[in-house]
């Protein structure tokens, strides 16, 4: 399905207590205090549990980027928490929960549901909805949830640098889903595009994305996704009713549509503020740049982004599949 976002001219970017919450609890590996002994490198902190696996920081700056990116993604996919056709799910699993923002939103929207989010880093808030629990777990390992437990298994922004094997992921999701339950991936492809050729051939943003993907490849990872391959892996795991929904996540407030304009503002701020954290290990440890070289280069990329002349976006996708019901 092909579609375009109608742009609107813009000149500059302008910037602008919860009751019923309880103290969150951690289980599984959370009792091990060593998971809080974060690694420090070049002024950024990184997860300690399975240290070195995920090359993006887990500090306050990165958590802000993750939350901004979440809002950009949600707005770009019709402002829905999930697309699986579930009216009243009772058990929900969020894989790679990050700051826990999606899990908290879903726990609020479905107060009768039990929601679990797991991640490598225990960075989630202390006060959360009472029906939400966070756990420490590696998605590439065996999940410890038994069988036929959840109505929905969800991911967001996992790509190929958080999930090493989508076939493994779908096998684990299959095991812990109830018959008739759904798996849903909300993912973006790390390539910057424009439908009206407003990204120049010498774009610093495009160059940065290319270099970043090159560095990720040196680590045996990728920021790229192939939704057709993911859908095929879903089917091979036994899922039916598999669907791919393509979307576009704008970078900057250039769209005319108010919802997408807001998505673009969140996306731009997330990129401007989060670019250093995304780049540090990739460029310094694998591409061989100095920290000083990187900082100067990122300043050039940010300068280009702030000009507002590019109608750029990230391709993103919602991919869903259903575990057949016992009657089928």
N, C-alpha and C positions, 0 to 999 in steps of 0.2 A: 504494500500500500504506500503510494507516494503522496506526499502533501507538503505544502510550504507554509511558513509562518510569515505573515505580512509584517514588514518592518515599519517602525516609526522613527523619525529623526530625533536625535537627542544630543545635547551639548555637553552635559557633565553629569556625574554621579552625585546624588545627594544622599546623605546618611540620616538616619533617624533612630502572697502566702497561700498555700494550697491546703485546704482541709481534706480530711479523708485519706491522707497519705500516712504510710507507716515506714518504719526503718526497714530498708531492704536487707535481705539475708543472702548469704553466699553459701554454696555447698560444693560437693565434689572436691576439687583441688583447692578451694578457697581457704581451707584451714591451714595451708602451708604459708607461713609468713614470708617465705622467700619470693613469692610472686609479687610482693610489693617492693622488692629491692630492684627498682628499675635501673636499666643501663643508661649511663649518661655519655653523650658523644656530641661534640661541637655545640654545646649549649642546649641540646634537645634530649628528652628522655624517651626510652623505648621499653617495650614490654620485657619482663623477666621470665615469665613462663614460656618455655620453648624459645629462649632468647635467640634473636637473629633471624627468625623465620619471617617476620613481617617487618619491612624496611621503612615504615612510616612511623613517626613519633606517636606517643600516647599522652603528651602533656596538654596543658590548658589551651595553648594555641591550636593544636591539632584537633582537640575536642570541639572548639568553636567552629573550625572548618567543617568538621563532620556534621554538626548540627545545621549549619547554613546549607550544606550540600543536601542534607535530608529535606529541608524545606523546598529547595530548588527542584529536587527530584519529584517530591509529592505533588507540587503544583504543576509540573510538566506532564504528569500522568493522570490528569483530570482530578487532582486533589482527592484521590481515594487512598485509604490505608492499604487496601489490597483489592485485586481484581477477581480473585477466585469467587465463584458464586456461592458464598456462604452467608446466610442471614444471621444466624446466632451460634457462632462457634463456641465451644465450651473449653477447648484445650488448644493452645497456640504456642508454637516454638519459633523463636527468632534466632537464626544462626548468624554469628558474627554481629552481635547486637551493638557493638561500639559503645557509644554513650548511653545507649538504652532508649533513645528518644522515640523510635518507632514503637518499641515494646510498651513504653509508657502511654503513648497515644492510644494504642490498641486496647491496653488495659483499662483506660478511662472510657473508651467508646463501648467496650463490652465488659461491664463490671461483673457480670455473672461468669465470665470466662476465667480460666486459670492460664496465666501467661508466663512462659519461661524464656529468658534470653541468655545466650552464652557467648563468651568471647575469650580471647587470650589475655586481655587486660582487665583488671577489676577497677575500671574508671567510672562506673555508673554511679548515680546519685545515691545518697543514703536514704532519703525519704522518697518513697515510691508508692504507687497505688497498692493497696493491701492484697490484691490478686496477682501481683507480679513478683517474680523471683529471678535473681541473676545468678549465673554459675560460671565457673572457669573451665573451659574445655576447648580442645583443638578440633576444628571441624574435619580435618583430614584424618583423624583417628576414629576409632569405634565410638559411637554415641552410646551413652549409658541410660537409655530411656525405655528399654524393653520394646515390646511390640504393640501395635494398634492403640497408641495412646493419644495422638494429636489429630485435630481436624485440619490444621494448617501448619505447614513448615515454610518459613519465609526467609529470604535473603535480600540484601540490598548493598550495592557497591562492593561485592566480593571479587568480581572479575577473575583474572588469572593470577593475581598476586596475593590473594587470600585463600582461594580454593585451588589446590594443586590438581585435583582430579574430580571433574564433574560426575563421571560415572560412579565413583565412590560416594560422592555426595548423594546422588539419587538413590543408590542402594540403601544408604543409611536412612534417608527420608522415607523410602518405601517401607522399611521395617517398622518405623515408629509411627507411621500414619495409620489411622483407622481406615477400614474399608469405606470408600467414598470420600476420603479426605483428599486435600489438595496440597501440592507443592507450588510455590510461587517465587520466581527470581525477578527482582527489580534491579537491572544491571545497566551500566553504560559502557560504551565502546570508547576507549581513549584515543580518539582521533578527532581533530577539530575540523568542522565542515562549514560551508556556506552555500546557500542555494542561489545567490546572486553575484557570485564572484567578487565579493567585497574583501576577501582575505588575499592580500598581495602575495605574489610568488616568493618574496623575500621576507615574509612575515616572521617576526621573532617568536610569536606564539606557536606557529606551526613548527618552527625549528626546535623550540623547547620540547614540544610533544614528541617529535621524532627522536630527539636525543634521549628523552626520558624512556621511551619504549626501547631504544637501543640498550640503555643501561639495564633495564628490567630483563631484557633478553640475556644479558651477560650473567644474570643471577638465576637463569632458568625459569623466569617468570614472565608475565605479560600483562599489560593493561588492556589488551584487545580481547574482544569476545566474538564468537561466531554463534549467533542465536540459532541458526539452523542445526549446527552440531550439538548445541545444548538440547534442543528439542529432540534430536535423534537419540541422544543419550537418555533422555527421559523415557522415550518409547522403549528403548532397549531394556530399561529397568522395569518395564511393565506398566508404565503410566499410559492412560488413554485420555481422550479429549484434550490433547496437547494443542496449545495455541500460542502464537507469537504476536504481540501487539507492539508495533514500532512507535516511538515518540521522538521528540527533539527537545533537548534541554538547553535553552538559550544562554549565552554568556553576555550579559549586559542588558539594559532596559530598552532594547531596540524594538521588540515586538509591539504591535498595536494592541493586541489582545491583553486586557488588564491582568489576567491570571498568568499568562506567559511573561508579561513584562515584570511582574513581581518575582517570578521564577528566575528571570534573567538577572535581576538585582542581587538576589541571594547567591546565584551562581557566580557572578562577577566578584562579589566581596569574598566569597569562599576561595576563589582562585587567587585574588590579589593577596589575601592574608595567609593563605595556606601553601602557596607555591614553594616557599623555602623549606617547609617541613617535608613536602613531597619530594623535593629535589636533593636534600642534603646527602643522604647515604648513597643514592643512585649516582650522583655526579662526582662526589668526592671519593667514595670507596671503590667505585667500579669504572667510571669514566676517567678518573685520574685528575680531576680539577682540584684546584686549591679552593679553600673556603672563600678567599678574597675574590678569585675569578668568578666564582658562582654568584656572589652577592652583586657584583657589578653587572653580570649578565642578567640576573633576575630583575634588576632595576630597569634594564632596557625593555624586558618583556612587559613589565607592569606599565611602563610609560606608553607602550603601544596599546595595551588594553584600555587605558584611561582616555585615549583619544576618541574612542567610541565610533570609529568609522567602519568597523567590521560587524557584519550580521552573522556572527559565528554561533555554533551550537555543538553540543556533544550528542551523537545518536544514543538513545537509550531504549531499552526494551523491557516489556513485562512478558515473562514466559511462564505459563501455567500448565499443569498436568494433574490428572486425577487418578488416584488409586481405585481400581474397580471395586464396586460393592460386592459383597459376598453373593448376592443374588445374581450377579452377572458373571 
